[in-house]
Structures are given as C-alpha cells and as structure tokens.
Amino acid sequence: MRDETKRILTEYEKTIDKNLNIIEQGKFLVDGLAGVSDTSRVGVTENDLIILEQSGNPLDRSIQDRIDDYGPMTVSVDNRLIEISNSISTLKGQIYNLIVEAIGNNVAIGTSTIADPGCGTLTGLCTVYNGGISTCLVGYSQMKNDSFQVRVQNMSSRSYVSIDPQSYSTSALSASNVGIGSFNILSADGGTAIGYTAALRSSGGCATYYNQVTSKYAEIDTLRAEANTLISTINVAKRERSTLQYDRWAVLYSNDQALQENERLRTTSTNIQSSTLESYV
C-alpha cells in the first residue's frame, strides 16, 4: 500500500473519531448524560455535575428537558381551546335549529303568491317564496363553525433531521395534536358549514326566538374572547419553545450528518483495502 493511501486512511480515522466526539457532545446537549453512549467523549461525569450544582454554577439543563417543561401548559391550553370549539359548535347548532324553527317552511301556492316567512322578513325582490330559508329572506347567509387550528413545524418532532425545520403543516386542533403545535389560530366562522340562516324579526311572537338567538351569540362572543386571549398568550410561549426546538434540530441534524459521514468513510476505507483495489493502492 502506498504512503499516500495510508495517509488517506489515517485521515479517515481521524475524521471518524472527531465525528464521534461531535455526536456524543450533541447527545449531551440534547439529553444530558442520560443520552450519552460514551461519556469519555463528553469530558463530564455525573459527579462533576453534582459538584457544579453544589458550587452554585450548574451547567445549563438539557435542551429536551427545557422543551418538555412547556408540555403541561400547552396541553392544558389546547385542551381548553378544544372545549371552547365544541361549545361554540353546539351553540351554533342550537342557533341554526332555532332559526329554522322560527321561519318555518310555509310554501307558496301557485306561481305568484308570496307565503308567510314566519319570523323571517322577505327582501321584496322575490315574486314567489317557496318556504324555508332562502335568498328571499333578509340576512340570508351560510352559517359556519369556527375554525380552531394548530400550525406544526417540522422541527416540533425530534425525529426530523432533514433540511426544512421551519416548514409547517396546519391542521384542525384535536385531541391527537394538543400541546405539540408551534402556533394556534382561531378563524371565526371559518370552519365547516352548518346550514343557511336568515335574520329574525324581534317583535310579537318572534321575540322569544330572537332573544334566544341573541343570547347564544353573546355566549359565542364570550367564548371567542377567552379563546383569543388564550391563543395570543400561549403563542408567545410556543414561540420560545420553537427556538429550543430549532436548537435541538440543529444538533440532531449535525449528528445525523456526522453519522452519515462516518458510515461513508468506513465503507470507503473498506473498499480501498479490499482485494479489488489491492493492485492499485
């Protein structure tokens, strides 16, 4: 084997050893000594950590531990947001049913007869009202649920070691994704369709329906106000957690690259020393 080839193989071994140090030190940053496989490459022992703690100069806590501290708070807030979402959906369903009941389904007889729209008000633009809720009624519109969503960045998962950590997906907030998101979003009336509604008259026999609907809308406003306060506040905390998650991604990405390089160098070293290249090296 030529001296040049020996030097190449020696450099491979040095790089592999350097990468092993990087990997173990990265594990220490993310998970502390508990995550380290070879403590000799870290330069810190459990006893060292105890001494530093007792001296009043403890090392920073692991990145993962600091991320985990956000868990209980974010899970609790997200669970409350789901409760609010469900309550608003229930109220909107009740409102829809009240409006449908109040307007009724009076049908016109013939082609030029206007039927009684119950507690609704005709726009005056219709020559025939065929009953129920239609474009002939004042305030005709589609009622939709509120949309509670969560934005989840790739780096929210510690298993993500590709190159787009801050890319994200947005999905409905649900029991399956509480606490993990990097940003919460509330879009009033931005969710799934419930049905079409119209404005109710507030006089006479319609007053009871009108008052019930108005009261339920007021409840929705109160719930939305609570949700918006929770979201604006928890998003600040989630933003700080995202910074830690980015730090974690950077370390784990570096470790993954080092592992890949070591595997590549070991394979190359083996190939160079194989019988196939024996005559050439």
ZAGU-511001 format. One line per 10 residues: number of its first residue (from 1); for each residue x, y, z of N, C-alpha, C, O. Coordinates in pm, whole numbers. Each point is the difference from the previous one (the first is absolute). Example, Ala and Ser with C-alpha at 12.3 -4.5 7.8 and 13.67 -1.06 7.14 Angstrom:
2
1 = 1319/-569/780/-89/119/0/90/120/0/104/-2/66  -139/107/-138/82/119/6/-77/109/73/51/111/17;
% end
This chain:
281
1 = 85/-120/0/-85/120/0/88/125/0/94/10/79  -124/82/-165/77/122/-10/-14/87/125/-100/-9/72  202/92/-48/-7/91/114/-117/98/-14/-65/35/98  39/7/-222/-112/92/-23/-132/-63/44/-85/66/60  69/-193/-92/-124/-69/36/-10/-16/152/-108/14/57  221/-44/6/0/-14/146/-40/131/66/-73/2/99  123/110/-157/-36/130/56/-150/26/-15/-63/56/90  7/-97/-204/-145/16/-21/-77/-76/108/-93/54/60  132/-179/-36/-70/-84/98/16/57/141/-92/-8/82  210/64/-54/23/61/132/-91/122/19/-56/20/108;
11 = 42/61/-213/-88/116/7/-145/-42/19/-76/67/71  37/-177/-134/-136/-53/20/-23/-31/147/-103/36/57  200/-104/5/-14/-39/140/-7/121/91/-76/2/96  157/100/-127/-5/123/80/-137/67/-11/-55/47/100  3/-42/-222/-131/62/-20/-110/-78/70/-89/59/62  96/-191/-71/-99/-84/68/4/25/150/-104/13/64  225/-5/-8/13/21/144/-52/139/38/-68/15/101  100/85/-182/-51/135/26/-152/3/-4/-64/64/84  5/-134/-180/-146/-5/-11/-63/-70/119/-109/38/45  177/-141/6/-53/-70/117/-4/94/121/-92/-6/81;
21 = 192/93/-70/-2/101/107/-117/96/-18/-71/33/95  53/13/-219/-110/92/-31/-134/-64/34/-86/65/60  69/-191/-97/-127/-70/22/-31/-12/148/-111/29/43  210/-71/36/-24/-17/144/-24/133/69/-84/10/89  159/92/-129/-21/133/59/-137/56/-38/-64/69/79  20/-101/-202/-134/40/-41/-108/-70/82/-99/61/41  120/-189/-17/-94/-75/85/-9/62/138/-108/10/59  223/33/-7/3/61/133/-79/130/2/-75/27/94  91/55/-199/-74/126/-7/-150/-23/-3/-76/73/64  33/-175/-137/-143/-24/-17/-61/-70/120/-106/39/47;
31 = 173/-142/4/-60/-85/103/81/-12/130/-39/-76/89  148/148/-78/83/-14/119/74/-132/1/2/-71/-101  59/38/211/78/-124/9/-85/-123/-27/51/-102/-46  -181/110/76/-88/-115/-21/-5/-42/-147/-29/-116/-30  57/209/-61/-7/-32/-142/134/-36/-61/7/-33/-119  99/39/198/135/-23/-52/33/-149/1/-29/-70/97  90/23/-205/40/-140/-10/143/-22/50/31/-104/58  55/202/-81/141/-11/39/38/127/76/32/102/-61  -35/-109/195/25/120/83/143/49/-12/28/116/31  63/-201/-74/140/43/-12/16/107/-107/98/75/1;
41 = -192/-66/-93/8/99/-107/-68/131/37/1/95/-79  -59/-89/198/-70/121/44/86/83/95/-5/123/-2  85/-191/83/87/71/94/-69/44/126/54/81/76  -173/-133/-51/-75/35/120/-60/-128/59/-54/-83/-74  64/67/204/-60/-114/67/-117/45/86/-20/119/22  -55/-215/26/-112/32/88/50/71/125/-66/91/51  181/-134/-1/58/63/119/38/144/-28/-17/87/86  69/-60/-205/33/138/-38/-124/88/3/5/113/48  -116/-166/-98/-124/77/-2/-48/30/141/-51/109/28  67/-206/61/-42/19/140/84/109/66/-52/84/72;
51 = 184/-87/-98/90/99/58/-34/141/-50/-3/95/77  -22/-85/-207/-37/130/-57/-131/51/59/-15/120/27  -80/-211/-8/-129/37/60/19/52/141/-56/102/37  137/-173/41/23/39/139/79/130/12/-13/72/99  94/-43/-200/80/123/3/-78/122/-47/49/112/4  -172/-136/-49/-83/110/-48/25/38/-144/-44/106/-46  116/-192/-28/30/26/-142/-43/-118/-86/82/-56/-73  -208/19/80/-45/-117/-76/6/25/-151/-14/113/-45  35/-221/-31/-8/10/-145/-145/23/-41/-92/-35/74  73/92/-192/-136/18/-51/-69/-136/-10/62/-101/-32;
61 = -191/100/60/-77/-122/-14/-5/-41/-147/19/84/-88  -44/-211/63/-3/-50/-137/-111/68/-80/-100/44/56  121/-36/-187/-99/62/-88/-134/-72/12/-105/65/8  107/-197/-7/-125/-76/5/-76/25/129/-123/13/-1  195/-6/112/-66/28/128/-69/136/-4/-112/16/51  178/82/-110/-59/134/-8/-120/3/-93/-97/73/24  102/-153/-130/-117/-12/-90/-115/-67/74/-114/44/-10  145/-150/84/-105/-77/69/-74/83/104/-116/-27/31  183/128/24/-65/85/101/-124/70/-55/-90/35/76  86/-14/-206/-115/68/-62/-120/-93/-18/-112/46/-22;
71 = 135/-177/33/-105/-97/-30/-129/16/79/-106/18/-61  111/-23/194/-125/8/79/-80/125/-29/-123/-6/-11  191/120/-2/-69/127/-24/-67/1/-137/-118/36/-11  192/-75/-93/-56/6/-135/-110/-102/-20/-97/26/-71  111/-142/133/-106/-102/-9/-127/50/67/-110/-16/-54  124/76/171/-118/50/73/-73/108/-78/-122/-1/-9  199/95/-48/-62/107/-77/-68/-55/-125/-113/38/-31  181/-126/-41/-60/-58/-121/-126/-79/32/-97/4/-76  98/-75/187/-121/-74/39/-116/95/29/-114/-28/-35  145/141/99/-105/100/26/-51/58/-131/-120/25/-14;
81 = 208/-2/-81/-42/52/-130/-92/-99/-72/-95/40/-68  123/-169/83/-89/-101/-59/-137/5/66/-102/-11/-67  100/29/199/-127/13/71/-78/121/-51/-121/-7/-23  190/118/5/-65/121/-50/-53/-24/-141/-112/39/-32  193/-102/-52/-42/-30/-137/-128/-84/0/-94/28/-75  90/-130/160/-119/-86/7/-121/78/51/-111/-19/-50  132/106/147/-110/79/55/-56/95/-106/-122/16/-12  210/47/-65/-45/91/-106/-77/-77/-106/-102/47/-50  150/-166/14/-70/-82/-100/-139/-38/50/-97/2/-77  87/-36/205/-130/-34/58/-95/119/-4/-116/-13/-39;
91 = 165/130/78/-82/120/-1/-46/36/-141/-115/38/-20  204/-51/-76/-37/32/-138/-104/-99/-53/-90/38/-74  103/-163/112/-102/-97/-39/-135/34/57/-102/-14/-66  102/59/192/-125/40/65/-58/124/-67/-121/10/-21  206/85/-13/-45/121/-69/-63/-35/-134/-107/50/-35  174/-137/-38/-51/-41/-131/-139/-64/14/-92/33/-75  78/-122/171/-129/-68/20/-109/99/40/-114/-13/-46  148/110/130/-98/101/40/-47/83/-120/-119/28/-14  213/10/-71/-36/82/-116/-86/-79/-98/-99/52/-53  136/-177/31/-81/-85/-90/-141/-14/55/-98/7/-75;
101 = 88/-29/206/-131/-16/62/-81/130/-6/-120/-2/-25  188/115/47/-70/128/2/-53/39/-137/-108/57/-11  183/-86/-92/-41/36/-136/-102/-98/-55/-89/38/-76  102/-162/116/-96/-100/-46/24/-37/-145/105/27/-57  -206/-90/-2/12/-46/-139/-129/26/-76/-52/-88/-69  2/210/84/-125/36/-70/26/10/-151/92/69/-44  -174/-139/-32/24/-10/-144/-106/81/-76/-118/-1/35  163/70/-138/-93/78/-82/-92/-92/-79/38/-111/-39  -159/159/17/-96/-74/-83/-13/72/-132/-36/118/-3  66/-186/-105/-3/65/-131/134/65/-30/97/-20/74;
111 = -89/96/-179/127/57/-45/15/147/32/107/57/-22  -210/5/75/10/144/27/-42/34/142/-27/116/32  22/-218/53/-42/22/138/121/1/92/85/-88/-7  -79/188/94/108/5/99/-51/-61/129/-101/43/55  173/-144/-7/-41/-67/124/54/76/121/87/86/-14  -138/-119/131/44/61/125/137/-56/39/13/-121/15  89/207/0/134/-50/33/23/-20/149/114/3/47  -222/-22/28/16/-20/143/65/121/65/-47/113/-18  156/-137/94/68/112/67/109/62/-87/76/84/47  -69/-125/-172/93/63/-93/-65/117/-68/-120/24/15;
121 = 199/51/-91/-51/117/-73/38/-13/-147/116/-20/-34  -219/31/-52/27/-9/-143/75/124/-49/-22/110/48  110/-131/-144/81/111/-52/-79/91/-93/41/114/-23  -154/-163/-31/-76/78/-97/48/-21/-141/-55/58/-94  158/-139/77/53/-25/-132/-53/-130/-60/27/-32/-116  -102/-40/195/-49/-131/-46/-146/10/-42/-81/65/66  49/-129/-175/-140/-6/-43/-69/-119/63/-122/0/16  198/-100/18/-55/-120/64/94/-44/110/121/-11/-22  -174/-16/141/78/-54/111/-42/-144/19/-116/-27/30  207/-63/-47/-33/-142/5/20/-63/137/8/-122/13;
131 = 1/205/88/8/-55/135/142/-25/46/93/-8/-81  -77/-4/212/131/-29/56/95/118/-11/-42/113/-26  169/-140/45/102/105/-5/55/7/-141/55/-97/-51  -70/213/-12/46/15/-138/50/142/-22/1/82/91  40/-54/-212/51/132/-37/-108/107/7/30/119/-9  -155/-161/24/-108/98/11/-1/71/136/-70/100/16  148/-149/80/-6/51/136/115/96/30/112/-18/-47  -144/118/126/101/94/48/103/-75/86/-37/-83/83  165/112/-103/104/-62/80/36/-141/-41/68/-72/74  -115/32/-192/31/-135/-47/152/-18/-10/69/79/-64;
141 = -18/-182/129/144/-25/-3/29/-142/47/-86/-67/57  205/23/-83/40/-134/45/65/9/137/89/82/23  -135/-165/69/61/-6/132/111/-106/-1/-19/-111/-50  135/148/105/113/-92/7/52/-8/142/-12/95/78  69/-210/-45/66/-14/128/125/88/4/52/39/-104  -4/-9/223/129/67/13/110/-103/-26/-17/-120/24  129/168/-75/112/-89/-31/112/20/102/57/108/11  -27/-214/65/112/1/93/109/-87/-60/-18/-121/-18  131/181/-14/107/-73/-67/131/12/75/19/87/85  72/-177/-118/134/4/57/101/-16/-112/-15/-85/-88;
151 = 118/167/92/109/-6/-97/115/-78/64/47/34/108  -4/-138/-176/104/-88/55/123/4/-91/-5/-44/-115  115/98/166/123/4/-78/68/-137/0/-16/-79/94  91/52/-199/70/-129/-10/87/-26/121/10/-114/47  54/219/4/93/-18/112/-71/-26/132/66/-22/102  -201/23/-102/-73/-38/121/29/-145/37/-7/-38/116  40/-42/-218/35/-141/23/151/-14/7/70/47/-90  -19/-110/194/144/-16/13/55/-102/-99/121/-9/-19  -208/-66/-43/46/-98/-99/24/65/-136/52/-65/-92  -90/193/78/19/68/-128/144/50/-12/43/83/80;
161 = 31/-133/-179/139/40/-19/27/39/-145/115/-5/-45  -220/44/-28/19/49/-136/26/151/3/23/57/107  -25/7/-222/53/137/-10/-106/110/3/34/116/-25  -159/-147/54/-105/103/5/-66/3/137/-120/-25/11  195/55/93/-56/-9/137/-117/93/27/-88/-33/79  86/150/-144/-103/98/30/-121/-10/-92/-97/74/18  100/-163/-115/-120/-25/-80/-107/-61/91/32/-62/101  -157/81/-138/-106/-42/91/-123/-50/-75/-16/24/-120  -68/-93/193/-132/-38/-48/-101/58/96/29/19/118  -149/9/-168/-106/56/83/-119/-95/-4/-45/-40/-107;
171 = -5/4/223/-113/-92/7/-92/40/114/34/84/83  -152/-145/-82/-98/30/105/55/-44/135/58/-108/13  -76/193/87/40/-36/136/-90/-112/49/-123/10/-6  185/-116/56/-77/-115/46/75/-70/113/112/38/34  -177/-140/23/62/-72/110/132/-65/-42/84/-30/86  -65/7/-214/120/-69/-48/120/91/-15/112/-48/-16  -132/180/21/115/89/-19/9/111/106/65/102/-24  -130/-121/139/9/102/105/144/13/50/70/-100/16  -29/223/7/129/24/63/119/1/-91/106/51/38  -118/-107/-159/121/-16/-82/20/112/-100/109/14/-55;
181 = -208/65/31/8/101/-106/91/116/35/33/23/116  7/50/-218/84/117/18/-79/130/-9/54/107/25  -184/-117/-61/-81/122/-15/-147/-40/-8/-36/-89/-76  -49/157/154/-144/-26/-3/-71/110/-78/42/116/2  -150/-152/-69/-74/95/-83/-150/-19/22/-49/-113/0  -24/223/19/-146/-3/5/-54/85/-114/29/119/-9  -109/-182/-78/-67/73/-108/-150/-6/27/-63/-104/-21  6/216/66/-143/4/28/-79/-25/-128/25/63/-103  -119/-155/110/-86/-35/-115/82/-52/-118/-42/10/-115  159/-66/143/86/-48/-108/4/-150/-12/86/-54/-70;
191 = -178/-14/136/4/-146/2/-102/-65/-92/-37/55/-104  -9/-172/143/-93/-78/-82/-138/63/-2/-41/68/95  -31/-90/-204/-133/59/-16/-103/-73/85/4/-123/13  -96/200/46/-110/-57/78/-129/3/-81/-74/-98/-4  47/210/-60/-122/16/-79/-24/147/-24/77/86/44  -185/-56/-116/-32/139/-31/-98/57/100/-93/-68/44  114/194/-7/-85/66/98/-47/135/-54/39/42/-109  -123/24/186/-48/134/-36/-27/77/128/-5/-58/108  -13/190/-121/-27/84/116/-142/-23/49/-91/-23/-79  72/30/211/-133/-17/59/-58/135/42/73/90/43;
201 = -204/-77/-57/-69/117/53/-7/-11/152/-15/-109/55  26/224/12/5/-1/147/-133/35/65/-8/11/123  -95/7/-203/-129/44/56/-98/-116/11/19/-107/-58  -124/133/136/-110/-96/12/44/-138/46/84/-14/90  -143/-85/-153/30/-138/37/141/-43/-37/44/-107/41  28/189/-119/137/-33/-40/102/42/105/117/-39/-8  -160/118/106/93/55/99/72/-111/77/119/12/30  -192/-120/2/63/-109/77/114/-62/-78/109/-22/55  -134/-6/-184/107/-57/-84/117/98/-12/117/-36/15  -152/160/-43/103/103/-18/87/14/124/123/7/-11;
211 = -185/-3/127/75/16/125/90/-120/28/113/16/47  -163/-137/-75/82/-119/21/122/0/-92/112/-30/43  -135/65/-169/111/3/-96/101/106/41/121/-25/-2  -169/143/39/89/109/42/83/-40/121/119/30/8  -184/-97/87/70/-44/121/111/-100/-32/109/6/57  -139/-97/-149/100/-101/-36/117/61/-77/114/-42/18  -142/141/-101/109/70/-68/89/73/101/122/8/-18  -183/44/123/77/67/105/91/-101/71/114/32/35  -165/-153/-14/84/-105/60/119/-33/-89/111/-21/47  -137/18/-178/108/-28/-95/105/110/6/120/-29/-2;
221 = -164/154/10/94/112/9/89/-13/124/120/26/-6  -180/-67/117/76/-17/125/103/-111/-15/114/14/44  -155/-124/-105/92/-113/-20/113/38/-96/116/-37/22  -149/110/-128/104/43/-94/100/92/69/121/-10/-24  -170/99/108/90/92/70/98/-79/88/119/31/4  -171/-133/65/87/-84/82/103/-72/-87/118/-5/33  -166/-50/-144/88/-75/-89/110/90/-57/117/-39/-5  -155/159/-37/100/91/-56/105/40/102/118/14/-34  -160/5/158/95/32/107/96/-116/24/121/20/11  -176/-141/-3/84/-117/20/98/-18/-116/118/-28/22;
231 = -168/44/-144/85/-22/-117/113/102/-8/116/-36/-22  -150/164/40/103/104/-10/106/-17/107/117/33/-21  -156/-86/136/96/-17/110/84/-127/-18/122/4/15  -188/-115/-46/74/-126/-12/90/1/-123/102/-68/-2  -139/145/-100/86/6/-118/136/63/30/100/-34/-63  -96/125/161/128/58/41/88/-109/60/119/-8/-30  -179/-76/117/76/-110/61/41/-102/-105/112/-51/3  -203/21/-96/33/-98/-104/112/50/-90/79/-78/-52  -73/209/33/108/57/-81/134/-22/68/99/-33/-66  -95/49/197/125/-24/73/37/-148/-5/118/-35/-14;
241 = -218/-51/25/28/-143/-11/53/-34/-139/88/-85/-14  -140/152/-88/46/-25/-137/149/33/-15/71/-65/-76  -26/167/149/143/34/-4/83/-116/54/104/-35/-56  -151/-24/165/70/-116/56/-8/-119/-95/97/-75/-15  -212/58/-49/-15/-111/-95/93/18/-120/51/-97/-55  -29/223/17/93/26/-110/143/-35/43/76/-57/-78  -41/93/201/132/-36/52/18/-151/2/105/-52/-37  -209/-17/81/6/-147/3/17/-57/-140/81/-89/-23  -160/145/-72/12/-48/-138/142/19/-51/55/-89/-65  6/205/93/134/28/-49/101/-103/50/86/-45/-76;
251 = -97/8/203/91/-100/56/-26/-138/-61/93/-70/-40  -220/33/33/-33/-133/-53/30/-10/-149/40/-106/-49  -57/216/-23/36/2/-143/150/-20/-16/46/-77/-84  32/149/167/146/-13/-4/42/-143/33/89/-56/-65  -153/-2/166/31/-139/36/-32/-96/-113/77/-92/-29  -190/114/-35/-39/-87/-111/99/10/-115/36/-101/-62  9/224/33/99/18/-105/132/-68/36/64/-61/-86  -25/71/214/124/-64/45/-11/-152/-8/96/-68/-39  -211/15/75/-21/-145/-10/9/-46/-145/61/-103/-30  -123/179/-60/5/-35/-141/142/7/-54/42/-85/-79;
261 = 32/187/122/138/12/-48/85/-115/51/81/-56/-74  -100/19/201/77/-112/54/-31/-129/-74/90/-79/-30  -216/57/1/-37/-121/-74/64/2/-139/48/-102/-48  -49/219/-15/58/12/-134/151/-23/4/55/-68/-86  13/126/187/145/-16/10/39/-144/32/98/-51/-54  -174/-13/140/30/-139/32/-16/-89/-123/82/-88/-26  -189/113/-49/-23/-78/-122/112/24/-102/49/-93/-63  -10/221/48/107/32/-94/132/-63/42/75/-52/-82  -47/58/213/124/-60/51/2/-150/-27/103/-55/-40  -214/-10/63/-8/-144/-26/21/-31/-147/69/-96/-35;
271 = -129/177/-51/14/-22/-144/143/21/-48/51/-75/-84  13/179/140/139/26/-40/91/-118/36/93/-33/-74  -122/-29/189/85/-110/47/-47/-137/-49/53/-103/41  -151/104/-129/-52/-129/-50/93/-59/-104/87/68/-54  -108/-195/26/82/-69/-100/-22/60/-139/88/-12/-86  -201/74/62/-27/58/-132/99/112/-32/47/12/-113  -15/69/214/91/114/-22/142/-28/43/86/88/-9  -59/-209/55/131/-34/56/115/38/-93/103/46/48  -118/-64/-174/108/26/-97/16/148/-31/95/39/-68  -187/42/115/-1/141/-41/31/98/113/25/118/-25;
281 = -26/-166/147/14/91/113/139/-5/62/26/72/96;
% end
